[in-house]
Amino acid sequence: MRRDKRRKSFGLTVIVEDGKFEKAMRLFKKKVDDTGLLKEVRDREAYVKPTIRRKLAKNAARRRWQKYLESQTLPTKQY
């Protein structure tokens, strides 16, 4: 029986080369982060009402705006 080198797999896969498990694990974590899979799972853990979702988004926007304003101000004189 011959195995085809290109196996069909579902989901995220990483090939461990030369027994370098740590490197494969880093690559897998990077792939998971890039796809946003963990964020989606965390978002789906519990139902959030639309009003709460809007309130959270508004607060996040307010924090981003405050951070932007702080980065745009000139530093205080140190003399």
N, C-alpha and C positions, 0 to 999 in steps of 0.2 A: 504494500500500500504506500503510495507516495503522498506526501503532504505538500500542498501548494505554499510557496513562501508568503504569498499575500493572503493572509487569513482574513475573513470577514469578521469584524467585531463591532459590537455596538457600544456606544458610550466613549469615554475617554480611555485611551490606552497609552502606555509608555513601555518601550522595550528596554529591558535591563541588559546592558552590554558588558561583557567581561566581569560579571559579578559586581558591578558598581551600583549597588542598591541605593546608596545615598543620593547619587546623581540622578537616578531615575525618580526617586521620591521628590527631589527638588523640581524636576521637570513636570511631574504630575501636579504638584501643588501650584505651579505657575499656570498650567493649563486650566485648572479648576478656577483659579482667580480670574483669568482672562475671560472665561465664559460667563462668570457671574453666577455660577450654579449655587454656591453656598448662600449668597444673598437672597436668591429666589426661594430657597428652602426655608430660610429664616423668615422671610416675608409671609410665607404660606403657613407657618406654624399655627398662627391664630388669626381669626378674622378681625379686621380693623374696620370700624364704621367709617363711612365716607367723611363725616364731620371731623372725626379724630384725624383721619388721614390729611384733610385740608389744614387742620390746625398744626400738625407736625411739619407739613411742607412750608407753611407760612413762617413758623419758628426757624426752620432751617434756612430759609431765604433771609430772614432777619439777621441770623448769625453770620451768614456769608457776607451780607452787606456791611455789617459792623467790622468784620475782618478786613474787608476791602478798604473801608474808610481809615482804619488804623494803619494800613500799609501805605496809604497815600499822604498821611500827615508828615510834616517835617519833624526831625528830631529836635529835642529841646537843647538849648545852648548849655554847654558844660563849663562855662567860665564864670 
